[in-house]
């Protein structure tokens, strides 16, 4: 039989304080209040069908496929069914507010900064020795060796080595500026002349440049970025006062550094 351990509310608050989580929690609470006040001011409401869809999305995201799964999840997080509904409602209100504030700004923003959303499918091998990297690069140019063979010989990470140095689809934001400039100036398929960075000497094969499309996924990403920035600004303009127990100012007699 498991030993019973009782944890009081005071214990939880003390842990939050001593683990220095109070500022982030206060910001999160302030964010919730800002959203709640703004949707009320704008008259944004939730329809029954929307609430059901949001609840279904929560169940799917948390793999709550059966009723017993849902009850176990609620118990684990100390939530009631009303709490679950409140979370679903908060999610849909947040989404509707973000769309209300920023949906019309997405297209102008995207087309003004379209170059930022270009992506590239790339392969990469990083060397420690610049002379060796140049030698390999010219061998690749002359067709004396293939990129896959270079990857097998010089990449230590087994998963990346098996993938031939494939780095996936990368955007400008994912890359160092000097590397991004070279990649997006390439004419695929092309192997770029070695680039020296603090990480080493990079030989990169550009397989494809992918022109961005304003699809639904990217639209949601841009709205989400706008909304996050807006919320951060709103929180930054608040003076948050926390009414915590024993919230006395820090003592002047602090321990001296060792």
N, C-alpha and C positions, 0 to 999 in steps of 0.2 A: 504493500500500500504506500502510495506516494506521501511524503511529508507535506503538511499543509503550511503554506506561507502566506500570511496576511499582509497586504500592502495597502496602506492608507493613502488618501488623496494628498496629505502632507508629504508623504514619501515621494510621490510622483513629482510634486512641485519642487521639492528639494533636489531631486535628481536633475530635473530640467535646468534649475539654477546652477547647480554645481558642474554640470556638463556644458555650461555656457551656451545653451540653446535658446535662452530667453529672447535675444534680439531677432533671430530668424522666425520664432513662433509669433512674436508680436507683429512682425512685418506680414506674416501670413494672415493673422487675424485682421489686421488693418486692411489688407487686400480684400478679404471677404466682406468687410463692412463697406468698403468703397463700392464694390460691385453691387451689393444689396441696395445701398442708397441711390446709386445711379440708375439701376433698372426701375426702382420705384419712381424716381423723378421722371424718367422717360416713359413710364407707363408700359413697360415690357412685361408681358405675362407668359405663363406656360399653359398650353392646352393639354388636355388629358392624353391625347395621342402622343404628343411630344414627350410627356413625362414617362409614358410607357416605353417609348423607343429609347430614352436615356437609361431607364432601368434595365432594359434588355441589353443595351450596350455594356453596362456595368457588369451584368452577369456573364456575358460573353468574355469580356476582358479578364475577369477573375476566374473563368472556367467554372462557373456555378451552374452546372447543367441540370442538377437535380435539386429538389427542395431541401434535402438533407445537407447538400453542399452549401446552400445559402445559409441555413441555420448554423452550421459549423463556422462559416466565415463570419457571420454576425457575432457569434459568441467569442471568437478569437479576437475580434477588434472591439468588443464590448459595445456593440451597436444594437439598437432596436430596429424593427421594421420601419418605424417612423423616421429614424435616423437615416436608414437606407434611402427612403423616399426623399429626404431633405438633401442628401448628397446628389441624387439623380436630378433633383430640381435645380440645385446650385450649378451643376454641370451644364444643363441646358440654358439656364439664364446667362451664364458666363459666355457661352457660345453665341447666343442671340445678341448679347451686348456687343461682343467683339464685331459681329457682322454689321450691326447697326452703326457702329462708330467708324468702321474702316473698310467695309466691302467696296465702296465706291472709289477708294484710294488705291486699290490693288493694281488695276490695269495701268494707270499713269505711272505708278511707281515701278512696275515691272518693265515697261517699255523704255523708261528713262534710264534704267540700270540693267538692261537686258544682258549686257556683256558679263555682269557678275554671275549670271546663272548658267553660262556655258560650262560644260563639263567635258572631261576627257577620260577615255579608257586607256590606262597606262600600265607598262611593265617597268620595273626598276631594279637595278643592281647597284649597291653602294660599295665603293672601294676605299681603303685607307691610303693607298698610294696613287698619286695623281699621274705619275709616269705610266704605271700599269694600266690605269683607266684609259689613258690616251692610246696606249698600244692596243688594248681590247677594242676601243672605239674604231680605230682605223682597220682592224681586222674584220670587224662587223661591216664596215663600209665596203670592204673589198670582197665580202662574201666568204672569207676564209673560215668563219665560225658563225654559228647561229646564236640568236639571243637566248634561246632555251638552253643551249649548251653552256653559255656563260653563266646563266642562272644556276644551273646544276653544279657548276664548279665553284662559284664564289659566294653563294648565299648560304649562310649557316642555319637560319631558321628552317626546319624541315617542311612546315606547311607552306611557307612562301616559296621554298625551293621546288616543291612538288608542283606548285601552281606556275612555275616558270617566272617568278618575280612579279606576278600580277598584283597590282595594287587596287584594283577596282575602279569605279567611276569616281573621279575627283573633281571638285569645283575649285574655283580660284581661292575661296575661303579656306579650303583644306590644305593649301600649298604655300610654301614660302614664296614671297613675291618674285624673286629671281627665277625660281623654277616655274611658277605660273606663267611668267612672261614668255619663257622659252617654249613651253608646252603649247600655249594658245597661239603662238606664231608659227607653229609647225604645220606641215602639209602631210597628213597621215596617208599611209603608214610611213613613219619617219623615226629614225634614231637620232636623238639630240646629242650634240657634242657635250662632253663631260662638264658638269656644273659643280663647283666647289662650294660647300656650305660647312658650317661647324660640325655637321653630322658626318661628313665625308665627301667623297667625290662620286657624284650621281651620274650613271648612264641610264637614260630613260628612253624607252620605246613608246611612241605615241601611236596607238592603234586606231583611235577614232576620236574626232571632236564632235560632241553632241550638242546640237543647237537646242536652246531651251524652248519649251512650250508652256504656256500658261494653262496647265491642266488643273484639275480640282485639288490634287495633292499640293502643288506649288501655291495655289491660291490660298489654301488653308494655312500653309506655312507662313506666307507673307502676312496674312491677317493676324496669326498668332504672334509674330514678331512685333507688329504694330501694337497689339494689345498688351503684350508683356512690357514693352517700353513705356506705354501710357500708364500702366499700373505702377511701375517703378517710380515714375515722375510724381504720380499722385501720392504715393507713400512718402516720398522724399519731402513733400511739402507739408507733411503732418508733424506735429509734435506729439509723440506717443507717450502717454503716462500709464505705467503699469502699476496696478494696485495689488502688490504681492505681499503676503504675510512676512513680517520681520524684514521689510524692505528698507533697512537703515543704510545711510551712506557709508562708503568704505572707510575703515579706520586709517588715520594718518600714520599709525605705527606699523607699517608694513614690514615684512621680513626683508632683510638686506640681501641683495644678490650675492651668491657664493663667489 
